[in-house]
Amino acid sequence: MVPAAVERLAAIPRVELGHYPTPIDELTRLRAALGGGPRLLVKRDDAIDFGFGGNKVRKLRIVAARALAESADTLLTAGGVQSNHCRATAAAAAKLGLRCGLVVNGEPPARPTANALLVELLGAEVHYVATRADRQPALAAAADALRARGAHPYVIPVGASTPLGALAFADAIGEMYAQGVVPDTIVHATSSGGTQAGLIAGCAFLGLSTRVLGISADEPAPALAAEVRRILNGMEALLGLDEGTLAGPAIEIDDGFVGEGYGIPTPDSREAGELLARSEALVVDQTYTAKAAAGLIAYVRSGRLRGDQTILFWHTGGQVGVFA
């Protein structure tokens, strides 16, 4: 255990976006459908009762608190047309009385659905760009334009995957631990690295031997692992820890379930979504969380997760995506 980290993490300011802890349920029918194997649990961050939930809401509890502390009047971020992060940011801004600006890559939908509909309903101002590579320059330009008008934007990187945002998932490990659950392995979707960095750090702070297995939704494993490492290094600095405190834990990422790329379903993700829905009435989107579920299912079927283990699937939300 790292007592200093636990104490300093508890002192980080938060805003109240939803009620916690989120439930941990046992997936007995999924286990039976897979023919046995390890005990399967799910951490239900899809059940966060704010802004349609998901892992981005957890991050925004801490990130938005920092924005308020810096007297921001606008939350500014970026994502795709169906970005869960953009939807959660727009919801947080509305709740806190702030404006919200979004830089979104893709074509403006003729008839907004799912997350695109929600960001419109929540009052966000959306600026469309052609590609993912165009987002960062457009985000910087939007921030400069707001400052020129006398506004005070707080820029949130894609996914709130910063050392500050990742602290939310170190905190979430403490929440899980307080619920009396210490799994052998946590399986979750990983894309921009913040959730995985937080889970790894939280386990290290509490001295847990839990393996954290990220299933990539888009990025190659080496690039994503480097990003997770960068965020872990930044978390050390934020909490005033000695350099190298978080150097030990392994960063484990499987990029074998990406398929043709981000936002594109695969046969395995479609099957995983149907199996979870029909066995447990658990809804996942087909392009992000379902890829992690596909990884979980494949690992159980192949015996890579042992029958005497307890495995926790961290549902990071995204169920709004089924309505796209």
Secondary structure by P-SEA (a helix, b strand, c coil): ccaaaaaaaaacccccccccccbbbbaaaaaaaaccccccccccccccccccccaaaaaaaaaaaaaaaacccbbbbccccccaaaaaaaaaaaaacbbbbbbccccccccccaaaaaaaaabbbbbbbccccccaaaaaaaaaaaaaabbbbbbbcccccccccaaaaaaaaaaaaaacccccbbbbbbcccaaaaaaaaaaaaacccbbbbbbbccccaaaaaaaaaaaaaaaaaaacccccccccccccccccccccccccccaaaaaaaaaaaaaccbbbbcccaaaaaaaaaaaaaaccccccbbbbbbcccccccccc
